[in-house]
Amino acid sequence: LLTSKSKHSVEDYKKYQLDFVSPYARKITKYIIDAFSNVRITEKNLQVTLELFKNWNYELDEKNQISTIYTTFLHFLIKNTLEDELGKDLIKEYVFLANIPYRKILELLDENNSQLFDNINTPELESKNDIIRKSLVDALIYLEKNYGKDIKKWQWGKIHQVTFKHSFHGIANIIDNLIDIGPYPVGGDGTTIFNTEYSFTALYDSNEYELKILKNKPFENTLGPSMRYIYDFGNPDYIDIIMPTGQSGNFMSKHYKDMTELWLKGKYIRIPLKENEFISKSKHKLILLPLK
């Protein structure tokens, strides 16, 4: 994006900050398609899935289904490649920082003939393509089990959602419902500019095919931009800015979550930086007084 033109506008950067295209997914998808290139496919959902991969623009949009299939596949690819060597407990530690399995799994795919692809628990000698094919089948089994066999119902935003949790979150559900903001469906993942990373560790907390989506929410967005802003040095008196919640930390205030929808949609608030204009355009004033 930065090399696509010599000069970039504020509007360009607004688009970039909302970008859900994953160059990482582009690389992974090539290996998926290659692994099935000479395989006769008879299962309908597998056929549809491969067609979706072939026509994908690598955008992890909340409304499409291929993003769900891809991210679920990636989970099983990491699992099927590394868990037999590491074990169920150690692999949770290994994937704690998501950038480690992200880097390593792509390195192994590029390496092509790593012994890590072989499942040490079977008498057969599995290859890279064997593990890729198994991981995609495992992903489809999991999704069919949790969401039914109709791929049309597998939108990424159904399982990848963001909730802005208050510091007191977790005391009781009734309190959470009052003080938390969300959940909201959201696109992207940990490899997109609009970063909406989820915890890899959470994916290993349940049975292989029973991740119990509604309870544990293993694809829940846990990391992302806490503030988004654009400062144009050609127009230094203003800044475009947005926060994921609101300006107030008081959950009773109407400004507690009045920026969330704007943050999700890539919208901004333009704020004047000159003090007089800032004061004159302000709608409310909060005055803090010391206790007497």
C-alpha positions in Angstrom: 0.0 0.0 0.0 2.8 2.4 0.9 4.5 1.8 -2.4 1.3 2.0 -4.5 1.6 5.8 -5.0 4.1 8.6 -4.3 1.8 10.7 -2.2 -0.9 9.6 0.3 -3.8 11.6 1.5 -5.7 11.5 4.8 -8.4 9.5 3.1 -5.9 7.0 1.9 -4.6 6.4 5.4 -8.2 6.0 6.7 -8.6 3.2 4.2 -5.3 1.6 5.2 -6.1 1.6 8.9 -9.3 -0.3 8.1 -7.6 -2.8 5.8 -8.4 -6.4 6.4 -6.3 -8.0 3.6 -3.8 -10.5 4.9 -0.6 -11.0 2.8 0.1 -14.0 5.2 -3.2 -15.6 4.1 -2.2 -15.2 0.5 1.0 -17.3 1.1 -0.9 -20.0 3.1 -3.7 -20.3 0.6 -1.2 -21.1 -2.2 0.0 -24.1 -0.2 -3.6 -25.3 0.3 -4.5 -25.1 -3.4 -1.2 -26.9 -4.3 -1.8 -29.7 -1.8 -5.2 -30.5 -3.5 -4.1 -29.9 -7.1 -3.9 -33.6 -8.1 -6.5 -34.9 -5.7 -10.0 -36.1 -6.8 -12.6 -34.4 -4.6 -16.0 -35.8 -4.1 -17.2 -34.2 -0.9 -19.3 -31.2 -1.6 -18.2 -28.8 1.1 -14.6 -29.6 0.3 -15.2 -28.8 -3.3 -16.9 -25.5 -2.4 -14.1 -24.6 0.0 -11.4 -25.1 -2.6 -13.3 -22.9 -5.1 -13.6 -20.2 -2.4 -9.9 -20.4 -1.8 -9.1 -20.1 -5.5 -11.3 -17.0 -5.8 -10.4 -15.3 -2.5 -8.9 -11.8 -2.4 -7.4 -12.6 1.0 -9.6 -10.1 2.8 -10.8 -11.4 6.2 -14.2 -9.8 6.0 -16.6 -10.4 8.8 -19.3 -11.3 6.3 -17.5 -13.9 4.3 -17.2 -17.6 5.0 -13.7 -18.3 3.6 -12.1 -16.3 6.5 -13.7 -18.7 8.9 -12.5 -21.7 7.0 -9.0 -20.3 6.6 -8.5 -19.4 10.3 -9.9 -22.7 11.5 -7.7 -24.5 9.0 -4.6 -22.6 10.3 -5.4 -23.7 13.9 -5.5 -27.4 12.8 -2.4 -27.0 10.7 -0.4 -25.8 13.7 -2.0 -28.5 15.8 -1.4 -31.3 13.4 2.2 -30.2 12.6 3.5 -29.6 16.2 1.3 -31.2 18.8 2.6 -34.7 18.3 6.1 -33.5 19.1 5.3 -30.9 21.8 2.4 -32.6 23.5 -0.9 -31.0 24.6 0.5 -28.9 27.4 3.7 -27.6 25.8 1.9 -26.5 22.6 -0.3 -24.2 24.6 2.9 -22.5 25.9 4.4 -22.4 22.4 1.5 -20.6 20.8 1.1 -18.1 23.6 2.7 -15.4 21.5 0.8 -15.8 18.2 3.7 -14.4 16.1 5.8 -17.4 16.9 3.5 -20.1 15.3 2.7 -17.6 12.5 6.4 -17.4 11.6 7.3 -21.0 12.2 4.4 -22.6 10.3 5.2 -20.5 7.2 8.9 -21.3 7.6 8.1 -25.0 7.7 5.8 -24.8 4.6 8.6 -23.0 2.7 11.1 -25.6 3.9 8.9 -28.2 2.2 10.4 -31.4 3.7 10.5 -30.9 7.4 10.3 -34.0 9.6 7.9 -32.1 11.8 5.1 -32.8 9.4 5.3 -36.5 10.1 2.9 -37.6 12.8 5.1 -39.6 15.2 2.0 -41.4 16.6 1.3 -43.2 13.3 3.3 -45.8 11.4 2.9 -43.8 8.1 5.4 -41.1 7.1 3.2 -38.0 6.6 4.3 -35.3 4.2 3.6 -31.6 4.2 0.7 -32.0 1.8 -0.8 -34.9 3.9 -0.9 -32.6 6.9 -2.4 -29.7 4.9 -5.1 -31.9 3.5 -5.9 -33.4 6.9 -6.0 -30.0 8.5 -8.5 -28.7 6.0 -10.7 -31.7 6.5 -10.4 -31.3 10.2 -11.5 -27.7 9.9 -14.5 -28.6 7.9 -15.5 -31.3 10.3 -15.2 -28.8 13.2 -17.3 -26.2 11.4 -20.0 -28.6 10.3 -20.2 -29.9 13.9 -20.6 -26.5 15.4 -22.5 -24.5 12.7 -24.1 -27.1 10.5 -23.3 -28.3 7.0 -24.4 -25.1 5.2 -21.3 -23.1 4.5 -23.4 -20.0 3.9 -23.9 -19.8 7.7 -20.2 -19.7 8.5 -19.5 -16.0 8.5 -16.3 -14.9 10.2 -18.1 -12.3 12.3 -20.2 -14.9 13.9 -17.2 -16.4 15.7 -14.7 -13.6 15.6 -16.1 -10.8 17.8 -14.8 -8.1 20.0 -16.0 -7.1 23.5 -14.5 -4.2 25.3 -14.3 -5.4 28.9 -14.4 -3.2 31.9 -11.8 -3.5 34.6 -14.4 -5.1 36.8 -15.4 -7.7 34.1 -15.8 -11.2 35.4 -17.4 -10.5 38.8 -20.9 -11.5 37.6 -22.7 -11.9 34.3 -25.3 -9.3 35.2 -22.5 -6.8 35.9 -20.7 -7.7 32.7 -23.8 -7.0 30.7 -24.0 -3.6 32.2 -20.4 -2.4 32.0 -19.0 -4.3 29.0 -19.2 -2.9 25.5 -20.1 -5.5 22.8 -19.8 -8.1 21.5 -19.5 -6.9 17.9 -18.6 -8.9 14.8 -15.3 -7.8 13.4 -13.1 -8.8 10.4 -9.4 -9.3 10.2 -6.9 -11.3 12.4 -3.4 -10.9 13.7 -1.9 -10.5 10.3 -4.0 -7.7 9.0 -3.3 -3.9 9.3 -6.5 -3.5 11.2 -5.2 -6.0 13.8 -7.9 -8.1 15.5 -5.8 -10.9 16.9 -7.3 -13.7 18.8 -5.7 -16.0 21.4 -4.1 -19.1 19.9 -3.9 -20.6 23.4 -7.7 -20.5 23.8 -8.0 -22.8 20.8 -6.3 -25.6 22.7 -8.4 -25.5 25.9 -11.1 -27.9 24.7 -11.6 -31.1 22.9 -10.3 -31.3 19.3 -13.7 -31.0 17.6 -15.7 -29.4 20.5 -14.2 -26.0 21.1 -17.6 -24.9 22.5 -17.7 -21.6 20.7 -20.5 -19.9 22.7 -18.8 -20.6 26.0 -15.1 -20.2 25.5 -15.1 -18.0 22.4 -11.7 -19.2 21.1 -11.7 -16.8 18.2 -12.6 -13.8 20.3 -10.7 -10.6 19.4 -8.2 -10.0 22.2 -5.8 -7.5 20.7 -6.1 -4.5 18.5 -5.7 -0.8 18.0 -6.5 1.0 21.3 -6.4 4.4 19.5 -6.5 5.3 15.8 -5.4 8.8 14.6 -4.1 10.6 11.6 -2.1 13.8 11.8 -1.6 15.8 8.6 1.5 18.0 8.8 0.0 20.0 5.9 -3.0 20.9 8.1 -1.4 21.0 11.6 -4.4 22.6 13.4 -6.5 19.5 13.3 -6.2 15.8 14.1 -8.5 12.9 13.0 -8.9 10.5 15.9 -11.1 7.7 17.3 -11.0 5.4 20.3 -12.7 2.0 20.5 -15.0 2.9 23.4 -15.5 6.5 24.4 -14.0 9.5 26.1 -15.6 8.7 29.5 -14.7 5.9 31.8 -18.0 6.2 33.6 -20.3 3.5 32.3 -23.3 5.7 33.2 -22.1 8.4 30.9 -23.5 8.7 27.3 -19.8 9.2 26.3 -18.8 5.8 27.7 -19.2 4.0 24.4 -20.2 6.6 21.8 -17.1 6.0 19.6 -17.4 2.3 19.3 -19.5 2.1 16.2 -17.3 4.8 14.6 -14.2 2.8 15.5 -15.6 -0.4 13.9 -16.6 1.4 10.7 -13.3 3.2 10.3 -14.8 6.6 11.0 -13.0 9.5 12.8 -13.7 12.6 14.8 -11.8 15.7 13.7 -10.5 17.6 16.7 -9.1 21.2 16.5 -5.7 21.6 18.3 -5.9 25.3 18.8 -7.1 25.9 22.3 -9.7 28.7 21.6 -11.3 26.7 18.8 -11.2 23.5 20.9 -13.1 25.2 23.7 -15.6 27.0 21.5 -16.6 23.8 19.7 -16.8 21.6 22.8 -20.3 20.6 23.7 -19.7 19.5 27.3 -17.3 20.3 30.1 -16.2 18.0 32.9 -15.0 19.9 36.0 -13.1 17.9 38.7 -13.1 19.5 42.2 -11.1 18.4 45.2 -12.9 16.9 48.2 -13.4 19.4 51.0 
